[in-house]
């Protein structure tokens, strides 16, 4: 398992930067958003289904679950094959 981490400066009205961490092999990971004071705003857990090589455009290939800073689930969305 090879984990990667990346910071991206956003500088929007509500998000100053994000930290993403993911597994190169599975694609599973987490994206955490922070405000200008360094406080966590929300996080997204990305979970991909095993790739069997048969996904067509528009097929569900995983799920993104968003949580607020206290861990309360905000929403879940399917991840679609582009």
Biopython code that builds the backbone (N, CA, C, O; Angstrom):
import numpy as np
from Bio.PDB.StructureBuilder import StructureBuilder

atoms = [
    (1, "UNK", "N", (0.843, -1.172, 0.000)),
    (1, "UNK", "CA", (0.000, 0.000, 0.000)),
    (1, "UNK", "C", (0.893, 1.241, 0.000)),
    (1, "UNK", "O", (1.730, 1.424, 0.884)),
    (2, "UNK", "N", (0.693, 2.086, -1.011)),
    (2, "UNK", "CA", (1.476, 3.311, -1.128)),
    (2, "UNK", "C", (0.558, 4.509, -0.926)),
    (2, "UNK", "O", (-0.244, 4.840, -1.800)),
    (3, "UNK", "N", (0.680, 5.161, 0.235)),
    (3, "UNK", "CA", (-0.141, 6.335, 0.528)),
    (3, "UNK", "C", (0.545, 7.597, 0.037)),
    (3, "UNK", "O", (1.761, 7.749, 0.155)),
    (4, "UNK", "N", (-0.245, 8.484, -0.507)),
    (4, "UNK", "CA", (0.260, 9.785, -0.941)),
    (4, "UNK", "C", (-0.532, 10.871, -0.220)),
    (4, "UNK", "O", (-1.697, 10.686, 0.130)),
    (5, "UNK", "N", (0.124, 11.998, -0.008)),
    (5, "UNK", "CA", (-0.518, 13.148, 0.620)),
    (5, "UNK", "C", (-0.215, 14.381, -0.206)),
    (5, "UNK", "O", (0.902, 14.565, -0.689)),
    (6, "UNK", "N", (-1.236, 15.233, -0.364)),
    (6, "UNK", "CA", (-1.060, 16.458, -1.139)),
    (6, "UNK", "C", (-1.862, 17.588, -0.496)),
    (6, "UNK", "O", (-3.019, 17.403, -0.120)),
    (7, "UNK", "N", (-1.241, 18.749, -0.377)),
    (7, "UNK", "CA", (-1.927, 19.950, 0.095)),
    (7, "UNK", "C", (-2.218, 20.824, -1.119)),
    (7, "UNK", "O", (-1.382, 20.965, -2.011)),
    (8, "UNK", "N", (-3.419, 21.410, -1.141)),
    (8, "UNK", "CA", (-3.780, 22.330, -2.210)),
    (8, "UNK", "C", (-4.373, 23.589, -1.584)),
    (8, "UNK", "O", (-5.352, 23.513, -0.842)),
    (9, "UNK", "N", (-3.783, 24.746, -1.882)),
    (9, "UNK", "CA", (-4.322, 26.017, -1.406)),
    (9, "UNK", "C", (-5.532, 26.382, -2.258)),
    (9, "UNK", "O", (-5.461, 26.378, -3.487)),
    (10, "UNK", "N", (-6.640, 26.694, -1.597)),
    (10, "UNK", "CA", (-7.889, 26.999, -2.284)),
    (10, "UNK", "C", (-8.196, 28.491, -2.224)),
    (10, "UNK", "O", (-8.488, 29.116, -3.242)),
    (11, "UNK", "N", (-8.125, 29.057, -1.009)),
    (11, "UNK", "CA", (-8.384, 30.482, -0.786)),
    (11, "UNK", "C", (-9.752, 30.939, -1.282)),
    (11, "UNK", "O", (-9.871, 31.985, -1.920)),
    (12, "UNK", "N", (-10.788, 30.144, -0.983)),
    (12, "UNK", "CA", (-12.158, 30.588, -1.253)),
    (12, "UNK", "C", (-12.665, 31.307, -0.013)),
    (12, "UNK", "O", (-11.918, 31.471, 0.952)),
    (13, "UNK", "N", (-13.903, 31.733, -0.023)),
    (13, "UNK", "CA", (-14.473, 32.443, 1.127)),
    (13, "UNK", "C", (-14.552, 31.558, 2.366)),
    (13, "UNK", "O", (-14.497, 32.061, 3.488)),
    (14, "UNK", "N", (-14.681, 30.246, 2.177)),
    (14, "UNK", "CA", (-14.859, 29.348, 3.330)),
    (14, "UNK", "C", (-13.728, 28.338, 3.509)),
    (14, "UNK", "O", (-13.542, 27.821, 4.611)),
    (15, "UNK", "N", (-12.979, 28.051, 2.466)),
    (15, "UNK", "CA", (-11.916, 27.040, 2.528)),
    (15, "UNK", "C", (-10.594, 27.670, 2.133)),
    (15, "UNK", "O", (-10.478, 28.264, 1.061)),
    (16, "UNK", "N", (-9.594, 27.541, 3.003)),
    (16, "UNK", "CA", (-8.268, 28.084, 2.706)),
    (16, "UNK", "C", (-7.400, 27.057, 1.989)),
    (16, "UNK", "O", (-6.664, 27.391, 1.061)),
    (17, "UNK", "N", (-7.496, 25.787, 2.437)),
    (17, "UNK", "CA", (-6.701, 24.739, 1.803)),
    (17, "UNK", "C", (-7.305, 23.379, 2.094)),
    (17, "UNK", "O", (-8.132, 23.228, 2.993)),
    (18, "UNK", "N", (-6.879, 22.390, 1.318)),
    (18, "UNK", "CA", (-7.291, 21.007, 1.531)),
    (18, "UNK", "C", (-6.051, 20.142, 1.678)),
    (18, "UNK", "O", (-4.983, 20.461, 1.156)),
    (19, "UNK", "N", (-6.216, 19.047, 2.393)),
    (19, "UNK", "CA", (-5.193, 18.008, 2.480)),
    (19, "UNK", "C", (-5.853, 16.730, 1.972)),
    (19, "UNK", "O", (-6.877, 16.302, 2.504)),
    (20, "UNK", "N", (-5.273, 16.133, 0.959)),
    (20, "UNK", "CA", (-5.779, 14.878, 0.411)),
    (20, "UNK", "C", (-4.778, 13.774, 0.698)),
    (20, "UNK", "O", (-3.569, 13.966, 0.567)),
    (21, "UNK", "N", (-5.289, 12.626, 1.089)),
    (21, "UNK", "CA", (-4.447, 11.440, 1.282)),
    (21, "UNK", "C", (-5.159, 10.283, 0.599)),
    (21, "UNK", "O", (-6.357, 10.084, 0.801)),
    (22, "UNK", "N", (-4.430, 9.517, -0.210)),
    (22, "UNK", "CA", (-5.041, 8.416, -0.944)),
    (22, "UNK", "C", (-4.052, 7.278, -1.128)),
    (22, "UNK", "O", (-2.837, 7.442, -1.023)),
    (23, "UNK", "N", (-4.629, 6.117, -1.406)),
    (23, "UNK", "CA", (-3.877, 4.893, -1.662)),
    (23, "UNK", "C", (-3.750, 4.737, -3.170)),
    (23, "UNK", "O", (-4.759, 4.676, -3.873)),
    (24, "UNK", "N", (-2.534, 4.672, -3.671)),
    (24, "UNK", "CA", (-2.315, 4.535, -5.123)),
    (24, "UNK", "C", (-2.927, 3.259, -5.700)),
    (24, "UNK", "O", (-3.364, 3.246, -6.851)),
    (25, "UNK", "N", (-2.959, 2.202, -4.917)),
    (25, "UNK", "CA", (-3.453, 0.922, -5.428)),
    (25, "UNK", "C", (-4.971, 0.885, -5.555)),
    (25, "UNK", "O", (-5.495, 0.398, -6.557)),
    (26, "UNK", "N", (-5.684, 1.395, -4.551)),
    (26, "UNK", "CA", (-7.141, 1.302, -4.549)),
    (26, "UNK", "C", (-7.836, 2.595, -4.969)),
    (26, "UNK", "O", (-8.974, 2.567, -5.436)),
    (27, "UNK", "N", (-7.156, 3.722, -4.805)),
    (27, "UNK", "CA", (-7.773, 5.017, -5.045)),
    (27, "UNK", "C", (-8.532, 5.536, -3.834)),
    (27, "UNK", "O", (-8.908, 6.707, -3.801)),
    (28, "UNK", "N", (-8.766, 4.677, -2.827)),
    (28, "UNK", "CA", (-9.481, 5.094, -1.625)),
    (28, "UNK", "C", (-8.693, 6.188, -0.919)),
    (28, "UNK", "O", (-7.462, 6.180, -0.916)),
    (29, "UNK", "N", (-9.418, 7.130, -0.320)),
    (29, "UNK", "CA", (-8.709, 8.201, 0.342)),
    (29, "UNK", "C", (-9.615, 9.102, 1.134)),
    (29, "UNK", "O", (-10.780, 8.794, 1.385)),
    (30, "UNK", "N", (-9.046, 10.227, 1.524)),
    (30, "UNK", "CA", (-9.758, 11.212, 2.326)),
    (30, "UNK", "C", (-9.317, 12.603, 1.905)),
    (30, "UNK", "O", (-8.137, 12.842, 1.648)),
    (31, "UNK", "N", (-10.267, 13.509, 1.837)),
    (31, "UNK", "CA", (-10.009, 14.909, 1.527)),
    (31, "UNK", "C", (-10.535, 15.725, 2.702)),
    (31, "UNK", "O", (-11.707, 15.611, 3.060)),
    (32, "UNK", "N", (-9.679, 16.546, 3.304)),
    (32, "UNK", "CA", (-10.073, 17.352, 4.456)),
    (32, "UNK", "C", (-9.930, 18.828, 4.094)),
    (32, "UNK", "O", (-8.885, 19.261, 3.608)),
    (33, "UNK", "N", (-10.998, 19.595, 4.339)),
    (33, "UNK", "CA", (-10.995, 21.031, 4.069)),
    (33, "UNK", "C", (-10.752, 21.799, 5.364)),
    (33, "UNK", "O", (-11.288, 21.444, 6.414)),
    (34, "UNK", "N", (-9.935, 22.857, 5.284)),
    (34, "UNK", "CA", (-9.608, 23.688, 6.443)),
    (34, "UNK", "C", (-9.916, 25.149, 6.145)),
    (34, "UNK", "O", (-9.806, 25.598, 5.003)),
    (35, "UNK", "N", (-10.308, 25.896, 7.198)),
    (35, "UNK", "CA", (-10.554, 27.326, 7.031)),
    (35, "UNK", "C", (-9.257, 28.114, 7.221)),
    (35, "UNK", "O", (-8.196, 27.524, 7.427)),
    (36, "UNK", "N", (-9.338, 29.407, 7.154)),
    (36, "UNK", "CA", (-8.158, 30.276, 7.248)),
    (36, "UNK", "C", (-7.455, 30.190, 8.601)),
    (36, "UNK", "O", (-6.270, 30.509, 8.707)),
    (37, "UNK", "N", (-8.182, 29.760, 9.638)),
    (37, "UNK", "CA", (-7.589, 29.612, 10.975)),
    (37, "UNK", "C", (-7.035, 28.215, 11.221)),
    (37, "UNK", "O", (-6.592, 27.905, 12.327)),
    (38, "UNK", "N", (-7.060, 27.367, 10.185)),
    (38, "UNK", "CA", (-6.538, 26.009, 10.315)),
    (38, "UNK", "C", (-7.501, 25.029, 10.946)),
    (38, "UNK", "O", (-7.118, 23.908, 11.279)),
    (39, "UNK", "N", (-8.766, 25.445, 11.117)),
    (39, "UNK", "CA", (-9.773, 24.542, 11.683)),
    (39, "UNK", "C", (-10.398, 23.699, 10.582)),
    (39, "UNK", "O", (-10.686, 24.192, 9.491)),
    (40, "UNK", "N", (-10.606, 22.416, 10.884)),
    (40, "UNK", "CA", (-11.243, 21.531, 9.914)),
    (40, "UNK", "C", (-12.688, 21.962, 9.700)),
    (40, "UNK", "O", (-13.432, 22.170, 10.658)),
    (41, "UNK", "N", (-13.076, 22.093, 8.438)),
    (41, "UNK", "CA", (-14.460, 22.432, 8.100)),
    (41, "UNK", "C", (-15.269, 21.184, 7.828)),
    (41, "UNK", "O", (-16.348, 20.999, 8.391)),
    (42, "UNK", "N", (-14.755, 20.335, 6.972)),
    (42, "UNK", "CA", (-15.422, 19.070, 6.652)),
    (42, "UNK", "C", (-14.426, 18.136, 6.001)),
    (42, "UNK", "O", (-13.333, 18.547, 5.612)),
    (43, "UNK", "N", (-14.815, 16.868, 5.884)),
    (43, "UNK", "CA", (-13.943, 15.898, 5.240)),
    (43, "UNK", "C", (-14.772, 14.966, 4.371)),
    (43, "UNK", "O", (-15.963, 14.764, 4.603)),
    (44, "UNK", "N", (-14.124, 14.416, 3.385)),
    (44, "UNK", "CA", (-14.770, 13.497, 2.453)),
    (44, "UNK", "C", (-13.987, 12.197, 2.440)),
    (44, "UNK", "O", (-12.772, 12.195, 2.242)),
    (45, "UNK", "N", (-14.687, 11.096, 2.650)),
    (45, "UNK", "CA", (-14.077, 9.778, 2.558)),
    (45, "UNK", "C", (-14.458, 9.200, 1.194)),
    (45, "UNK", "O", (-15.638, 9.061, 0.869)),
    (46, "UNK", "N", (-13.437, 8.868, 0.406)),
    (46, "UNK", "CA", (-13.643, 8.322, -0.940)),
    (46, "UNK", "C", (-13.371, 6.828, -0.913)),
    (46, "UNK", "O", (-12.284, 6.397, -0.529)),
    (47, "UNK", "N", (-14.358, 6.037, -1.320)),
    (47, "UNK", "CA", (-14.204, 4.580, -1.340)),
    (47, "UNK", "C", (-14.576, 4.073, -2.730)),
    (47, "UNK", "O", (-15.693, 4.282, -3.203)),
    (48, "UNK", "N", (-13.637, 3.416, -3.362)),
    (48, "UNK", "CA", (-13.855, 2.890, -4.707)),
    (48, "UNK", "C", (-14.123, 1.394, -4.661)),
    (48, "UNK", "O", (-13.556, 0.674, -3.840)),
    (49, "UNK", "N", (-15.003, 0.931, -5.561)),
    (49, "UNK", "CA", (-15.263, -0.494, -5.708)),
    (49, "UNK", "C", (-14.069, -1.137, -6.404)),
    (49, "UNK", "O", (-13.343, -0.461, -7.133)),
    (50, "UNK", "N", (-13.856, -2.429, -6.189)),
    (50, "UNK", "CA", (-12.763, -3.097, -6.915)),
    (50, "UNK", "C", (-12.961, -2.940, -8.429)),
    (50, "UNK", "O", (-14.075, -3.074, -8.935)),
    (51, "UNK", "N", (-11.880, -2.659, -9.131)),
    (51, "UNK", "CA", (-11.928, -2.441, -10.574)),
    (51, "UNK", "C", (-11.825, -3.772, -11.303)),
    (51, "UNK", "O", (-10.802, -4.454, -11.239)),
    (52, "UNK", "N", (-12.907, -4.133, -12.002)),
    (52, "UNK", "CA", (-12.859, -5.366, -12.789)),
    (52, "UNK", "C", (-12.658, -5.095, -14.268)),
    (52, "UNK", "O", (-12.695, -6.011, -15.090)),
    (53, "UNK", "N", (-12.440, -3.810, -14.605)),
    (53, "UNK", "CA", (-12.147, -3.456, -15.992)),
    (53, "UNK", "C", (-13.350, -3.382, -16.903)),
    (53, "UNK", "O", (-13.192, -3.251, -18.117)),
    (54, "UNK", "N", (-14.552, -3.461, -16.349)),
    (54, "UNK", "CA", (-15.740, -3.456, -17.203)),
    (54, "UNK", "C", (-16.616, -2.219, -17.020)),
    (54, "UNK", "O", (-17.702, -2.152, -17.596)),
    (55, "UNK", "N", (-16.174, -1.247, -16.237)),
    (55, "UNK", "CA", (-16.991, -0.052, -15.992)),
    (55, "UNK", "C", (-17.135, 0.768, -17.271)),
    (55, "UNK", "O", (-16.162, 1.045, -17.973)),
    (56, "UNK", "N", (-18.370, 1.143, -17.548)),
    (56, "UNK", "CA", (-18.676, 1.987, -18.699)),
    (56, "UNK", "C", (-18.938, 3.409, -18.207)),
    (56, "UNK", "O", (-19.232, 3.606, -17.028)),
    (57, "UNK", "N", (-18.837, 4.396, -19.087)),
    (57, "UNK", "CA", (-19.130, 5.773, -18.667)),
    (57, "UNK", "C", (-20.495, 5.853, -17.972)),
    (57, "UNK", "O", (-21.496, 5.343, -18.475)),
    (58, "UNK", "N", (-20.509, 6.504, -16.809)),
    (58, "UNK", "CA", (-21.738, 6.665, -16.045)),
    (58, "UNK", "C", (-21.986, 5.582, -15.008)),
    (58, "UNK", "O", (-22.874, 5.733, -14.168)),
    (59, "UNK", "N", (-21.219, 4.489, -15.044)),
    (59, "UNK", "CA", (-21.359, 3.437, -14.032)),
    (59, "UNK", "C", (-20.852, 3.920, -12.678)),
    (59, "UNK", "O", (-19.906, 4.704, -12.603)),
    (60, "UNK", "N", (-21.490, 3.446, -11.610)),
    (60, "UNK", "CA", (-21.034, 3.762, -10.262)),
    (60, "UNK", "C", (-19.769, 2.956, -9.984)),
    (60, "UNK", "O", (-19.759, 1.732, -10.115)),
    (61, "UNK", "N", (-18.692, 3.663, -9.596)),
    (61, "UNK", "CA", (-17.416, 2.982, -9.310)),
    (61, "UNK", "C", (-16.966, 3.203, -7.867)),
    (61, "UNK", "O", (-15.903, 2.733, -7.460)),
    (62, "UNK", "N", (-17.788, 3.926, -7.096)),
    (62, "UNK", "CA", (-17.429, 4.163, -5.703)),
    (62, "UNK", "C", (-18.407, 5.110, -5.047)),
    (62, "UNK", "O", (-19.486, 5.381, -5.575)),
    (63, "UNK", "N", (-18.009, 5.621, -3.861)),
    (63, "UNK", "CA", (-18.874, 6.508, -3.101)),
    (63, "UNK", "C", (-18.038, 7.566, -2.392)),
    (63, "UNK", "O", (-16.938, 7.290, -1.915)),
    (64, "UNK", "N", (-18.578, 8.784, -2.329)),
    (64, "UNK", "CA", (-17.970, 9.877, -1.584)),
    (64, "UNK", "C", (-18.915, 10.242, -0.445)),
    (64, "UNK", "O", (-20.069, 10.599, -0.684)),
    (65, "UNK", "N", (-18.429, 10.153, 0.792)),
    (65, "UNK", "CA", (-19.236, 10.481, 1.962)),
    (65, "UNK", "C", (-18.635, 11.708, 2.637)),
    (65, "UNK", "O", (-17.466, 11.698, 3.022)),
    (66, "UNK", "N", (-19.432, 12.764, 2.779)),
    (66, "UNK", "CA", (-18.983, 14.014, 3.391)),
    (66, "UNK", "C", (-19.441, 14.097, 4.837)),
    (66, "UNK", "O", (-20.571, 13.728, 5.160)),
    (67, "UNK", "N", (-18.554, 14.585, 5.717)),
    (67, "UNK", "CA", (-18.822, 14.733, 7.146)),
    (67, "UNK", "C", (-18.437, 16.140, 7.586)),
    (67, "UNK", "O", (-17.511, 16.740, 7.040)),
    (68, "UNK", "N", (-19.166, 16.670, 8.596)),
    (68, "UNK", "CA", (-18.763, 17.962, 9.143)),
    (68, "UNK", "C", (-17.598, 17.747, 10.105)),
    (68, "UNK", "O", (-17.156, 16.616, 10.309)),
    (69, "UNK", "N", (-17.106, 18.828, 10.690)),
    (69, "UNK", "CA", (-15.925, 18.762, 11.549)),
    (69, "UNK", "C", (-16.135, 17.896, 12.789)),
    (69, "UNK", "O", (-15.168, 17.389, 13.357)),
    (70, "UNK", "N", (-17.392, 17.721, 13.216)),
    (70, "UNK", "CA", (-17.657, 16.902, 14.398)),
    (70, "UNK", "C", (-17.933, 15.441, 14.049)),
    (70, "UNK", "O", (-18.164, 14.623, 14.939)),
    (71, "UNK", "N", (-17.908, 15.111, 12.757)),
    (71, "UNK", "CA", (-18.099, 13.728, 12.334)),
    (71, "UNK", "C", (-19.513, 13.370, 11.920)),
    (71, "UNK", "O", (-19.794, 12.209, 11.622)),
    (72, "UNK", "N", (-20.407, 14.345, 11.895)),
    (72, "UNK", "CA", (-21.781, 14.092, 11.475)),
    (72, "UNK", "C", (-21.826, 14.000, 9.949)),
    (72, "UNK", "O", (-21.312, 14.871, 9.247)),
    (73, "UNK", "N", (-22.448, 12.934, 9.450)),
    (73, "UNK", "CA", (-22.534, 12.759, 8.008)),
    (73, "UNK", "C", (-23.425, 13.828, 7.393)),
    (73, "UNK", "O", (-24.537, 14.070, 7.863)),
    (74, "UNK", "N", (-22.926, 14.467, 6.335)),
    (74, "UNK", "CA", (-23.663, 15.502, 5.632)),
    (74, "UNK", "C", (-24.352, 14.970, 4.384)),
    (74, "UNK", "O", (-25.518, 15.277, 4.133)),
    (75, "UNK", "N", (-23.631, 14.174, 3.602)),
    (75, "UNK", "CA", (-24.198, 13.618, 2.374)),
    (75, "UNK", "C", (-23.325, 12.485, 1.841)),
    (75, "UNK", "O", (-22.147, 12.368, 2.178)),
    (76, "UNK", "N", (-23.935, 11.667, 1.008)),
    (76, "UNK", "CA", (-23.232, 10.606, 0.281)),
    (76, "UNK", "C", (-23.582, 10.744, -1.192)),
    (76, "UNK", "O", (-24.736, 10.973, -1.555)),
    (77, "UNK", "N", (-22.568, 10.599, -2.031)),
    (77, "UNK", "CA", (-22.781, 10.687, -3.475)),
    (77, "UNK", "C", (-22.036, 9.553, -4.155)),
    (77, "UNK", "O", (-20.947, 9.174, -3.723)),
    (78, "UNK", "N", (-22.612, 9.011, -5.211)),
    (78, "UNK", "CA", (-21.881, 8.007, -5.969)),
    (78, "UNK", "C", (-20.744, 8.644, -6.763)),
    (78, "UNK", "O", (-20.843, 9.794, -7.189)),
    (79, "UNK", "N", (-19.681, 7.899, -6.955)),
    (79, "UNK", "CA", (-18.592, 8.313, -7.848)),
    (79, "UNK", "C", (-18.848, 7.566, -9.157)),
    (79, "UNK", "O", (-18.956, 6.340, -9.170)),
    (80, "UNK", "N", (-18.943, 8.311, -10.249)),
    (80, "UNK", "CA", (-19.262, 7.726, -11.544)),
    (80, "UNK", "C", (-18.034, 7.630, -12.439)),
    (80, "UNK", "O", (-17.137, 8.471, -12.375)),
    (81, "UNK", "N", (-18.007, 6.605, -13.265)),
    (81, "UNK", "CA", (-16.963, 6.454, -14.277)),
    (81, "UNK", "C", (-17.121, 7.591, -15.275)),
    (81, "UNK", "O", (-18.218, 7.808, -15.791)),
    (82, "UNK", "N", (-16.046, 8.321, -15.556)),
    (82, "UNK", "CA", (-16.170, 9.450, -16.514)),
    (82, "UNK", "C", (-16.461, 8.979, -17.927)),
    (82, "UNK", "O", (-16.591, 9.798, -18.837)),
]
sb = StructureBuilder()
sb.init_structure("model")
sb.init_model(0)
sb.init_chain("A")
sb.init_seg("    ")
for serial, (resi, resn, name, xyz) in enumerate(atoms, 1):
    if name == "N":
        sb.init_residue(resn, " ", resi, " ")
    sb.init_atom(name, np.array(xyz, "f"), 0.0, 1.0, " ", f" {name:<3s}", serial, name[0])
structure = sb.get_structure()
